[in-house]
């Protein structure tokens, strides 16, 4: 088993333990989530029908996933198809309301650099993780919800990522055989 890691950004605590990222903002420890889709839906009690945007995915019914409809958190109890879901509690009757779906962020190791939380993720950790070389970065000073397009990839050598570490304002991406050093540039791609 890996030990827990803890990182601070001034207003949040990012905890990496048990294969997941967690955020503490005072009060309760909650999971860090990665966006799994956005769009609009109609609801009728516990039934949800897709209207526009990203269609639903079957992994939305996994434990601890979250769907937010009209600003309220719900749990999906059944995935019917990519246009229909069943919620565990009623959302009432809504027409054309925004939704955002989230998956718990899976994390192997974490770090903090220049206002960003960093997370090396397993291949199944995010919609964008294509191999065991992906490092996600959070929004600046906000690790609660992560964008699946905010990632970098250990790319110089073919070995997989084993861990990440930050020292002297540099991100060290330790592979199984080689190491890459990245810097926060502030450019369009951030790193």
N, C-alpha and C positions, 0 to 999 in steps of 0.2 A: 504494500500500500504506500501511496505517496503521502507526504505530509501536506498540511494546509499551507497556503500562501496568502498573505494579506498585503494589500496596497491601498494607499490613501491618495485622494485627489483634492483635498481641502473641504469637500462637503459630503463625499461618499467614501465608503470602504468597499473595496472589491476583494472578495474572498474566493479563492480557488480551492475546492475540496471535493472529494468524492466524484471527480470527473465533470463537475459543473462549475459555472461562475455564479456568484451570489453578490447582491448589493445590499449594503446596510446604510440607511439614511436617517437613522434614529427611529426607534420604535421596534420594527420587526426586520428580520433578515428575509429578503425576497430573492428569487432567482433573477439572474440577468437573462434577458430574452433577445432572440434574433428574429427580425421580421420575416414572416413566411408568406405574406400576401396582403394586399390592400385593395379596396374597391368599395362597391355599394351593394347592399342587400335589402331584401324585404323580410320581415318576420311576422309570424302568426303564432303566438304562444311560444312553444319550444321549437317550432319549425323555422328554418332559415333557408331562404332561396337567394342564390346569387343573381345579381342584376348586371354588374359591370366590373371591370378591373381584373385582378388575378382570380382565377378559379380556385376552388378548394382543393386541398391535397389530403390523401388518406392518413398522413401522419398527424393530422390535426386532432385525432382522438387519443393520442398517446397521453400518458399521465403527466400532469403539470403543464400542459399547453394552455394557451390563453387566446381567446378571441374577444376583441373589444368592439362593441356595437354601440354607436351613439354615446361614446364615452363611458360605457359600463362594461366591466369585466364579466365574461361568461366562460363556462367550461363546456366543451363539445362532448356529448355523450355518444353520438353515433355519426359516422360518415356514411351518407347514403350514396352519393356520387359527387362529381366535381362541381355540381350546382346546387346540392341540397345537403343540409346538416340538421342534426337534432341537438338541442342544448339540454343541459341537465336542469335548468330553471327557465321559466318563461321570460321572454324579452318583450312581451306585449305585442301590439300590432304596430309595426313601423313600415314605412314605405320609402325606399330610396335613401337609406341612411348609410353613412360611412362605416366600414369595418376595417380592422387591422388584425391579422392573425400572427401569433408569436409561438416560437418553439424555445424551450430552455437552451441556453448557450452551453454547449459541451466544451470543456477546457481541459487540456493536459497540463500546461504551465502558464503562468501569468507574469505580467510586468507592468510598470508605469513609466511613461516618458513624455515630457512636455505637455501635460494635460490629458494625455490619452491613456486609457487602460489598454493593455495588449493581452491577447490570448492565443496561444498555440492550440489549434483545434484538431481533433481526430478527423479522419476522412468523413465520418458520418455526422460531424458536429455542426455543419452549416450547409445551406443550399449551394454555396459557392466553393466549398472545400472539395477540390478535385483529387487531391492526393495528400499524403502525410507531410506536406511542406507549407501549409497555410497558417498565417498569423493574421487574426482579425484585429482591428483597432476600433475603439469606441468613438463616439462623438466627444468633442472637447469637454472635459469635466462632467460627463454624463455617461455612466456605464449601465444604465437601466435597460435601454433598448438599443440593440446593435443593428446596423444596416448590413445586409449580406454582401453588399458591393464594396464595403470598406475592409479590404484585405490586401496583404502583400504575400509573396511566395518566395521561399528559399529556392533560388533558381540557378545559381552558378555551377553547382555540382549535383549529380543524380541521387546522392544519399538523402534519406528522409530526416525530418526534423526530430530531434530528441528533446530539446528544451530551449527556452528563451531566457535571457537575462539582460538587465540594463545596468551599465556602468559608465560614468563620465559622459552622460548624454548620448550614448551609443547603444543600439540594440544588437546584442549578440544572438545569432541564430545558430545554436549548436546542433549540428547534424550527427548522424551515427558515425561519420568519418571525417567530415569537414565542418568548418565554421565560417559564417558570413557575418560581416559587421555592417549595419545599416545606420543611417543618421536621419534625424527629423529635419527636412529641408524647408518645410513650409510651402513648397511648391504645389502645383495642381494635384500631384499624387501623394502628397504629404511626406512619404519616406523615400 
